[in-house]
Amino acid sequence: MTMDPDVQLAANGDVEAFERIYRRHHSRVYTLCLRMVRNASQAEDLTQEVFIQLHRKLHTFRGDALLTTWLHRLTVNQVLMHFRKPIVKSEFTTDDEATLVPVASGTERPDRMAVIDRIALMEAIGQLAPGYRLVLLLHDVEGYEHDEIAKMLGCAVGTSKSQLHKARMKVRQLLANRQSAAVKPLKTRPRLNSHLKFQVHGLAVGNKA
């Protein structure tokens, strides 16, 4: 695999090369951070931290994978470090086991959903509490297993399963509410009094004649 020349230059201290890498990948990193934390200010701070880490670790990149893949993992790890903070970890529930249920048909693979359905799903996920949202994104979107998530977050496997279960149930409820709101009831036609009914009927008959 051919390595991006800018990566080699930046790894050797070329500031302009690193700036090109930053401009090329900033939007992708920011979008991933925003999707996971749902806070623009935090997402921007995390994005800056990701590129600081990238600058520090770029010399360790060997080109075995695409830079985008390596940067994606670096971003996820940085967000996980954010969620490991005590104030965020306190949002995790107890280690109760729960039977896992899907959100709705097709939502286990967001990449295969229709665009409108994907938008609705991501909006629903965005309304979850940070702890629930993180586990759902890591498991159902990023594809991590519960034992991997447990290690990442420093929690028990049962906690990860419980968080996912509750997150899916909440998203399921939000999607159902959205669907119900989209179906507008038919307007009830006003009832006519007997005199008006007669006039309307007579007018109709007169038109036929």
C-alpha positions in Angstrom: 0.0 0.0 0.0 1.4 3.4 -1.1 1.6 5.9 1.8 0.4 9.4 1.4 3.5 11.6 0.9 2.0 14.2 3.3 2.0 11.6 6.0 5.7 10.9 5.5 6.5 14.6 5.4 4.3 15.4 8.5 5.9 12.5 10.4 9.3 14.2 9.8 8.1 17.5 11.1 6.8 19.2 8.0 4.1 21.6 9.4 2.6 22.5 6.0 2.1 18.8 5.2 0.3 18.3 8.6 -1.9 21.3 7.8 -3.0 19.7 4.6 -3.8 16.5 6.4 -5.8 18.5 9.0 -7.8 20.3 6.3 -8.4 17.0 4.4 -9.7 15.1 7.4 -11.1 17.7 9.9 -14.7 17.5 8.7 -14.8 13.7 8.9 -13.3 13.6 12.4 -15.6 16.4 13.6 -18.7 14.6 12.2 -17.8 11.4 14.0 -17.2 13.2 17.3 -20.4 15.2 17.0 -22.4 12.0 16.2 -21.1 10.4 19.4 -21.2 13.3 21.9 -24.1 15.4 20.3 -22.5 18.6 21.5 -20.9 21.0 19.0 -18.5 22.6 21.5 -17.4 19.2 22.9 -17.1 17.8 19.4 -14.8 20.6 18.3 -12.6 20.2 21.5 -12.4 16.5 20.9 -11.5 17.1 17.2 -8.6 19.3 18.3 -7.5 16.6 20.7 -7.6 14.0 18.0 -5.3 16.0 15.8 -2.9 16.7 18.7 -2.7 13.0 19.2 -2.3 12.4 15.5 0.6 14.8 15.4 2.2 13.1 18.4 1.7 9.5 17.0 2.0 10.0 13.3 5.6 8.7 13.3 4.2 5.3 14.5 1.9 5.0 11.4 3.3 2.3 9.2 0.8 2.4 6.4 -0.6 -1.1 7.0 -4.0 0.4 6.7 -5.5 3.6 5.3 -4.9 6.8 7.2 -8.6 7.3 7.4 -9.1 3.9 9.1 -6.3 4.6 11.6 -7.6 8.1 12.2 -11.1 6.7 12.7 -9.9 4.4 15.5 -7.9 7.3 17.0 -11.0 9.4 17.1 -13.2 6.7 18.7 -10.5 6.2 21.4 -10.4 9.9 22.1 -14.2 10.0 22.5 -14.0 7.0 24.8 -11.5 8.8 27.0 -14.0 11.6 27.2 -16.8 9.2 28.3 -14.5 7.6 30.9 -14.6 10.8 32.9 -16.4 10.3 36.3 -19.2 12.7 35.5 -20.0 10.7 32.3 -19.4 7.2 33.7 -22.0 7.9 36.5 -24.7 7.7 33.8 -24.1 4.0 33.3 -26.7 1.8 35.0 -26.2 -1.3 37.1 -25.0 -4.6 35.8 -28.5 -6.1 35.4 -28.8 -8.5 32.5 -31.5 -7.9 30.0 -33.0 -9.6 26.9 -31.8 -7.7 23.9 -34.4 -6.5 21.5 -34.0 -4.9 18.0 -35.1 -1.3 17.6 -37.2 -2.0 14.5 -36.9 -4.0 11.3 -33.7 -3.0 9.4 -32.2 -0.7 12.0 -29.6 -3.2 13.1 -27.7 -2.2 9.9 -28.1 1.5 9.5 -25.9 1.5 6.3 -28.6 -0.6 4.5 -31.6 1.7 5.5 -33.3 4.2 3.3 -31.9 7.7 3.6 -35.0 9.1 5.4 -35.1 6.1 7.8 -31.4 6.6 8.6 -31.9 10.3 9.3 -34.8 9.5 11.6 -32.8 6.8 13.4 -29.7 9.1 13.9 -32.0 11.9 15.2 -33.5 9.4 17.7 -30.1 8.2 18.7 -29.1 11.9 19.2 -31.8 12.2 21.9 -30.4 9.4 24.0 -28.4 10.1 27.2 -24.7 10.0 26.5 -24.1 6.6 28.1 -26.8 4.9 26.2 -25.9 6.6 22.9 -22.2 5.6 23.2 -23.0 1.9 23.7 -25.5 1.9 20.9 -23.1 3.6 18.5 -20.2 1.3 19.4 -22.3 -1.9 19.1 -24.8 -1.3 16.4 -23.0 1.3 14.2 -19.2 0.7 14.8 -19.7 -3.1 15.2 -17.9 -3.7 18.5 -18.8 -6.7 20.7 -19.9 -6.4 24.3 -16.6 -7.7 25.7 -14.7 -5.1 23.6 -17.1 -2.3 24.7 -16.7 -3.3 28.3 -12.9 -3.1 28.1 -13.1 0.3 26.3 -15.5 1.8 28.9 -14.1 0.0 32.0 -17.4 -1.6 32.8 -18.9 -5.1 33.1 -20.2 -6.9 30.0 -23.6 -7.0 31.7 -23.6 -3.2 31.9 -22.9 -2.9 28.2 -25.8 -5.3 27.4 -28.1 -3.5 29.8 -27.2 -0.1 28.3 -27.8 -1.4 24.8 -31.1 -2.9 25.7 -32.4 0.3 27.2 -31.0 2.4 24.4 -32.7 0.3 21.8 -36.0 0.4 23.7 -35.8 4.2 23.9 -35.0 4.6 20.2 -37.8 2.2 19.4 -40.2 4.5 21.4 -38.9 7.7 19.8 -39.3 6.2 16.3 -42.8 5.1 17.1 -43.7 8.5 18.4 -42.2 10.1 15.2 -44.3 7.8 13.0 -47.5 8.5 15.0 -46.9 12.2 14.7 -46.4 11.9 10.9 -49.8 10.4 10.4 -52.2 13.4 10.7 -55.8 12.6 11.5 -58.4 13.6 8.9 -60.2 16.8 9.7 -63.8 16.3 10.9 -66.2 17.9 8.6 -68.6 20.4 10.3 -72.1 19.1 10.8 -74.7 21.1 8.9 -78.0 22.1 10.5 -81.2 20.8 8.9 -82.0 24.2 7.2 -78.6 24.4 5.6 -78.7 20.7 4.6 -82.0 21.5 2.7 -80.5 24.5 0.9 -77.4 22.5 -0.2 -79.6 19.6 -1.4 -81.9 21.9 -3.3 -78.9 23.7 -4.9 -77.5 20.3 -6.0 -80.8 19.3 -7.5 -81.2 22.6 -9.3 -77.7 22.3 -10.9 -78.6 18.9 -12.3 -81.7 20.4 -13.9 
